Amino acid sequence: MDIRIDDLQGAAIAALLQVHLDAMHQHSPPESVHALDLEALRDPSITFWTAWDGDALMGCGALKTHSATHAELKSMRTAAGHERKGVARALLRHMEAEARARGMQHISLETGTNAPFFPAHRLYESEGFVECGPFADYQLDPWSRFMTKALT
């Protein structure tokens, strides 16, 4: 698996991100969808990675910097056909290592609360993430689950 920074220009990543956005809207009310579209992911505060097997896109994830000590995971998605191959875990560990290298003290995330998000909950819990309250601009929402991990 080759994990690399992506410039968000390719057709494969545009398609995977559209699948991601469509799924978020399928499983959460519009006001509770916090997934970013392609243009929002180009913000300078965000570094975006993709995982590849040759020329096959396996998944993606992003790290959004909120401050010198706090980053957020965004846009974690495994491509169809690559589930249960360790793609999400590899991306998560890669981004965590990058956050540590940047001197971040903690990394947080927002995810959904209903059944389609349970596999993500298990992944994050198994990697040491714990429940927390809303952070950054998030508000309490029954459709959102907030988690964080100390990196120090």
ChimeraX commands (.cxc) that place a marker at each C-alpha (Angstrom):
marker #1 position 0.00,0.00,0.00 radius 0.5
marker #1 position 1.41,3.36,-1.07 radius 0.5
marker #1 position 0.11,6.29,1.01 radius 0.5
marker #1 position 0.85,9.69,-0.47 radius 0.5
marker #1 position -0.27,13.29,-0.36 radius 0.5
marker #1 position -2.89,13.87,-3.04 radius 0.5
marker #1 position -3.56,17.07,-4.98 radius 0.5
marker #1 position -7.28,16.25,-5.32 radius 0.5
marker #1 position -7.13,16.54,-9.11 radius 0.5
marker #1 position -7.75,12.95,-10.20 radius 0.5
marker #1 position -11.05,11.48,-11.36 radius 0.5
marker #1 position -10.71,8.48,-9.01 radius 0.5
marker #1 position -10.49,10.62,-5.87 radius 0.5
marker #1 position -13.32,12.89,-7.05 radius 0.5
marker #1 position -15.51,9.81,-7.50 radius 0.5
marker #1 position -14.56,8.35,-4.09 radius 0.5
marker #1 position -15.27,11.64,-2.34 radius 0.5
marker #1 position -18.67,11.83,-4.05 radius 0.5
marker #1 position -19.46,8.32,-2.78 radius 0.5
marker #1 position -18.40,9.50,0.69 radius 0.5
marker #1 position -20.61,12.62,0.58 radius 0.5
marker #1 position -23.57,10.65,-0.78 radius 0.5
marker #1 position -23.24,8.11,2.05 radius 0.5
marker #1 position -23.06,10.84,4.69 radius 0.5
marker #1 position -26.26,12.39,3.33 radius 0.5
marker #1 position -27.92,8.97,3.19 radius 0.5
marker #1 position -27.21,8.26,6.87 radius 0.5
marker #1 position -27.54,11.69,8.50 radius 0.5
marker #1 position -29.84,14.70,8.18 radius 0.5
marker #1 position -28.34,17.52,6.05 radius 0.5
marker #1 position -27.67,19.80,9.01 radius 0.5
marker #1 position -25.63,17.04,10.67 radius 0.5
marker #1 position -23.38,16.24,7.70 radius 0.5
marker #1 position -19.90,17.64,8.31 radius 0.5
marker #1 position -18.12,15.90,5.43 radius 0.5
marker #1 position -16.16,18.24,3.19 radius 0.5
marker #1 position -16.52,18.45,-0.57 radius 0.5
marker #1 position -13.61,18.48,-2.99 radius 0.5
marker #1 position -13.20,22.25,-2.94 radius 0.5
marker #1 position -13.33,22.50,0.87 radius 0.5
marker #1 position -10.64,19.82,1.11 radius 0.5
marker #1 position -8.29,22.08,-0.86 radius 0.5
marker #1 position -8.15,24.52,2.07 radius 0.5
marker #1 position -4.52,25.22,3.10 radius 0.5
marker #1 position -5.26,23.98,6.64 radius 0.5
marker #1 position -5.89,20.47,5.24 radius 0.5
marker #1 position -3.44,17.82,4.09 radius 0.5
marker #1 position -5.10,15.06,2.09 radius 0.5
marker #1 position -3.72,11.55,1.57 radius 0.5
marker #1 position -4.72,8.66,-0.65 radius 0.5
marker #1 position -3.78,4.99,-0.39 radius 0.5
marker #1 position -2.99,3.07,-3.58 radius 0.5
marker #1 position -2.36,-0.47,-4.72 radius 0.5
marker #1 position -0.65,0.17,-8.04 radius 0.5
marker #1 position -3.11,2.33,-9.93 radius 0.5
marker #1 position -6.11,1.27,-7.80 radius 0.5
marker #1 position -7.32,3.84,-5.27 radius 0.5
marker #1 position -7.88,2.05,-1.96 radius 0.5
marker #1 position -8.94,4.91,0.31 radius 0.5
marker #1 position -8.37,8.40,1.58 radius 0.5
marker #1 position -8.15,10.56,4.65 radius 0.5
marker #1 position -7.29,14.13,5.63 radius 0.5
marker #1 position -5.79,16.00,8.53 radius 0.5
marker #1 position -7.13,19.47,9.27 radius 0.5
marker #1 position -5.00,21.73,11.45 radius 0.5
marker #1 position -7.01,23.72,14.00 radius 0.5
marker #1 position -4.04,25.06,15.98 radius 0.5
marker #1 position -0.37,24.34,16.59 radius 0.5
marker #1 position -1.40,21.53,18.95 radius 0.5
marker #1 position -4.76,20.23,17.64 radius 0.5
marker #1 position -5.63,18.45,14.40 radius 0.5
marker #1 position -8.81,16.78,13.15 radius 0.5
marker #1 position -9.31,13.69,11.02 radius 0.5
marker #1 position -11.56,14.29,8.00 radius 0.5
marker #1 position -12.80,12.37,4.97 radius 0.5
marker #1 position -11.81,8.88,6.05 radius 0.5
marker #1 position -13.10,6.52,3.36 radius 0.5
marker #1 position -12.19,3.08,2.06 radius 0.5
marker #1 position -12.99,2.42,-1.59 radius 0.5
marker #1 position -15.41,-0.36,-2.48 radius 0.5
marker #1 position -13.61,-3.64,-2.91 radius 0.5
marker #1 position -10.85,-2.69,-0.49 radius 0.5
marker #1 position -12.77,-3.08,2.78 radius 0.5
marker #1 position -11.19,-5.25,5.49 radius 0.5
marker #1 position -7.70,-4.91,4.01 radius 0.5
marker #1 position -6.44,-2.54,6.70 radius 0.5
marker #1 position -6.71,0.57,4.52 radius 0.5
marker #1 position -8.44,2.78,7.11 radius 0.5
marker #1 position -6.11,1.65,9.90 radius 0.5
marker #1 position -3.03,2.31,7.74 radius 0.5
marker #1 position -4.28,5.76,6.78 radius 0.5
marker #1 position -5.19,6.56,10.38 radius 0.5
marker #1 position -1.75,5.54,11.65 radius 0.5
marker #1 position -0.06,7.46,8.84 radius 0.5
marker #1 position -1.97,10.64,9.67 radius 0.5
marker #1 position -1.38,10.19,13.40 radius 0.5
marker #1 position 2.37,9.89,12.75 radius 0.5
marker #1 position 2.22,13.05,10.68 radius 0.5
marker #1 position 0.32,14.89,13.42 radius 0.5
marker #1 position 2.98,13.80,15.94 radius 0.5
marker #1 position 5.75,14.95,13.59 radius 0.5
marker #1 position 4.04,18.35,13.37 radius 0.5
marker #1 position 4.03,18.61,17.17 radius 0.5
marker #1 position 0.29,18.11,17.64 radius 0.5
marker #1 position -0.75,17.23,21.19 radius 0.5
marker #1 position -4.11,15.72,20.28 radius 0.5
marker #1 position -6.11,14.63,17.30 radius 0.5
marker #1 position -9.91,14.65,17.21 radius 0.5
marker #1 position -12.73,13.58,14.94 radius 0.5
marker #1 position -16.46,13.82,14.40 radius 0.5
marker #1 position -18.38,10.84,13.08 radius 0.5
marker #1 position -21.97,9.68,12.92 radius 0.5
marker #1 position -23.83,7.92,15.69 radius 0.5
marker #1 position -25.99,5.35,13.90 radius 0.5
marker #1 position -25.26,1.79,12.72 radius 0.5
marker #1 position -23.44,2.58,9.44 radius 0.5
marker #1 position -20.77,4.33,11.53 radius 0.5
marker #1 position -20.22,1.47,14.02 radius 0.5
marker #1 position -17.22,0.02,12.11 radius 0.5
marker #1 position -15.55,3.45,12.28 radius 0.5
marker #1 position -16.28,3.64,16.02 radius 0.5
marker #1 position -14.58,0.27,16.53 radius 0.5
marker #1 position -11.55,1.33,14.50 radius 0.5
marker #1 position -11.10,4.59,16.39 radius 0.5
marker #1 position -11.62,2.96,19.79 radius 0.5
marker #1 position -9.10,0.24,18.94 radius 0.5
marker #1 position -6.56,2.96,18.11 radius 0.5
marker #1 position -7.00,4.74,21.46 radius 0.5
marker #1 position -9.61,7.39,20.68 radius 0.5
marker #1 position -12.04,8.25,23.48 radius 0.5
marker #1 position -15.30,10.18,23.69 radius 0.5
marker #1 position -15.05,13.95,24.03 radius 0.5
marker #1 position -17.30,16.96,23.65 radius 0.5
marker #1 position -17.67,19.10,20.56 radius 0.5
marker #1 position -14.51,20.89,19.45 radius 0.5
marker #1 position -13.69,23.64,16.95 radius 0.5
marker #1 position -17.00,24.92,15.52 radius 0.5
marker #1 position -19.03,21.77,16.21 radius 0.5
marker #1 position -22.15,21.82,18.37 radius 0.5
marker #1 position -23.82,19.07,20.38 radius 0.5
marker #1 position -25.88,17.00,17.97 radius 0.5
marker #1 position -27.52,13.60,18.49 radius 0.5
marker #1 position -26.21,12.60,15.03 radius 0.5
marker #1 position -22.57,13.39,15.90 radius 0.5
marker #1 position -20.08,11.47,18.00 radius 0.5
marker #1 position -16.89,13.29,18.99 radius 0.5
marker #1 position -13.67,11.46,19.82 radius 0.5
marker #1 position -10.10,12.50,20.60 radius 0.5
marker #1 position -6.69,11.00,21.26 radius 0.5
marker #1 position -3.81,12.51,23.20 radius 0.5
marker #1 position -0.55,12.31,21.26 radius 0.5
marker #1 position 1.80,13.29,24.10 radius 0.5
marker link #1:1,2 radius 0.2
marker link #1:2,3 radius 0.2
marker link #1:3,4 radius 0.2
marker link #1:4,5 radius 0.2
marker link #1:5,6 radius 0.2
marker link #1:6,7 radius 0.2
marker link #1:7,8 radius 0.2
marker link #1:8,9 radius 0.2
marker link #1:9,10 radius 0.2
marker link #1:10,11 radius 0.2
marker link #1:11,12 radius 0.2
marker link #1:12,13 radius 0.2
marker link #1:13,14 radius 0.2
marker link #1:14,15 radius 0.2
marker link #1:15,16 radius 0.2
marker link #1:16,17 radius 0.2
marker link #1:17,18 radius 0.2
marker link #1:18,19 radius 0.2
marker link #1:19,20 radius 0.2
marker link #1:20,21 radius 0.2
marker link #1:21,22 radius 0.2
marker link #1:22,23 radius 0.2
marker link #1:23,24 radius 0.2
marker link #1:24,25 radius 0.2
marker link #1:25,26 radius 0.2
marker link #1:26,27 radius 0.2
marker link #1:27,28 radius 0.2
marker link #1:28,29 radius 0.2
marker link #1:29,30 radius 0.2
marker link #1:30,31 radius 0.2
marker link #1:31,32 radius 0.2
marker link #1:32,33 radius 0.2
marker link #1:33,34 radius 0.2
marker link #1:34,35 radius 0.2
marker link #1:35,36 radius 0.2
marker link #1:36,37 radius 0.2
marker link #1:37,38 radius 0.2
marker link #1:38,39 radius 0.2
marker link #1:39,40 radius 0.2
marker link #1:40,41 radius 0.2
marker link #1:41,42 radius 0.2
marker link #1:42,43 radius 0.2
marker link #1:43,44 radius 0.2
marker link #1:44,45 radius 0.2
marker link #1:45,46 radius 0.2
marker link #1:46,47 radius 0.2
marker link #1:47,48 radius 0.2
marker link #1:48,49 radius 0.2
marker link #1:49,50 radius 0.2
marker link #1:50,51 radius 0.2
marker link #1:51,52 radius 0.2
marker link #1:52,53 radius 0.2
marker link #1:53,54 radius 0.2
marker link #1:54,55 radius 0.2
marker link #1:55,56 radius 0.2
marker link #1:56,57 radius 0.2
marker link #1:57,58 radius 0.2
marker link #1:58,59 radius 0.2
marker link #1:59,60 radius 0.2
marker link #1:60,61 radius 0.2
marker link #1:61,62 radius 0.2
marker link #1:62,63 radius 0.2
marker link #1:63,64 radius 0.2
marker link #1:64,65 radius 0.2
marker link #1:65,66 radius 0.2
marker link #1:66,67 radius 0.2
marker link #1:67,68 radius 0.2
marker link #1:68,69 radius 0.2
marker link #1:69,70 radius 0.2
marker link #1:70,71 radius 0.2
marker link #1:71,72 radius 0.2
marker link #1:72,73 radius 0.2
marker link #1:73,74 radius 0.2
marker link #1:74,75 radius 0.2
marker link #1:75,76 radius 0.2
marker link #1:76,77 radius 0.2
marker link #1:77,78 radius 0.2
marker link #1:78,79 radius 0.2
marker link #1:79,80 radius 0.2
marker link #1:80,81 radius 0.2
marker link #1:81,82 radius 0.2
marker link #1:82,83 radius 0.2
marker link #1:83,84 radius 0.2
marker link #1:84,85 radius 0.2
marker link #1:85,86 radius 0.2
marker link #1:86,87 radius 0.2
marker link #1:87,88 radius 0.2
marker link #1:88,89 radius 0.2
marker link #1:89,90 radius 0.2
marker link #1:90,91 radius 0.2
marker link #1:91,92 radius 0.2
marker link #1:92,93 radius 0.2
marker link #1:93,94 radius 0.2
marker link #1:94,95 radius 0.2
marker link #1:95,96 radius 0.2
marker link #1:96,97 radius 0.2
marker link #1:97,98 radius 0.2
marker link #1:98,99 radius 0.2
marker link #1:99,100 radius 0.2
marker link #1:100,101 radius 0.2
marker link #1:101,102 radius 0.2
marker link #1:102,103 radius 0.2
marker link #1:103,104 radius 0.2
marker link #1:104,105 radius 0.2
marker link #1:105,106 radius 0.2
marker link #1:106,107 radius 0.2
marker link #1:107,108 radius 0.2
marker link #1:108,109 radius 0.2
marker link #1:109,110 radius 0.2
marker link #1:110,111 radius 0.2
marker link #1:111,112 radius 0.2
marker link #1:112,113 radius 0.2
marker link #1:113,114 radius 0.2
marker link #1:114,115 radius 0.2
marker link #1:115,116 radius 0.2
marker link #1:116,117 radius 0.2
marker link #1:117,118 radius 0.2
marker link #1:118,119 radius 0.2
marker link #1:119,120 radius 0.2
marker link #1:120,121 radius 0.2
marker link #1:121,122 radius 0.2
marker link #1:122,123 radius 0.2
marker link #1:123,124 radius 0.2
marker link #1:124,125 radius 0.2
marker link #1:125,126 radius 0.2
marker link #1:126,127 radius 0.2
marker link #1:127,128 radius 0.2
marker link #1:128,129 radius 0.2
marker link #1:129,130 radius 0.2
marker link #1:130,131 radius 0.2
marker link #1:131,132 radius 0.2
marker link #1:132,133 radius 0.2
marker link #1:133,134 radius 0.2
marker link #1:134,135 radius 0.2
marker link #1:135,136 radius 0.2
marker link #1:136,137 radius 0.2
marker link #1:137,138 radius 0.2
marker link #1:138,139 radius 0.2
marker link #1:139,140 radius 0.2
marker link #1:140,141 radius 0.2
marker link #1:141,142 radius 0.2
marker link #1:142,143 radius 0.2
marker link #1:143,144 radius 0.2
marker link #1:144,145 radius 0.2
marker link #1:145,146 radius 0.2
marker link #1:146,147 radius 0.2
marker link #1:147,148 radius 0.2
marker link #1:148,149 radius 0.2
marker link #1:149,150 radius 0.2
marker link #1:150,151 radius 0.2
marker link #1:151,152 radius 0.2
view
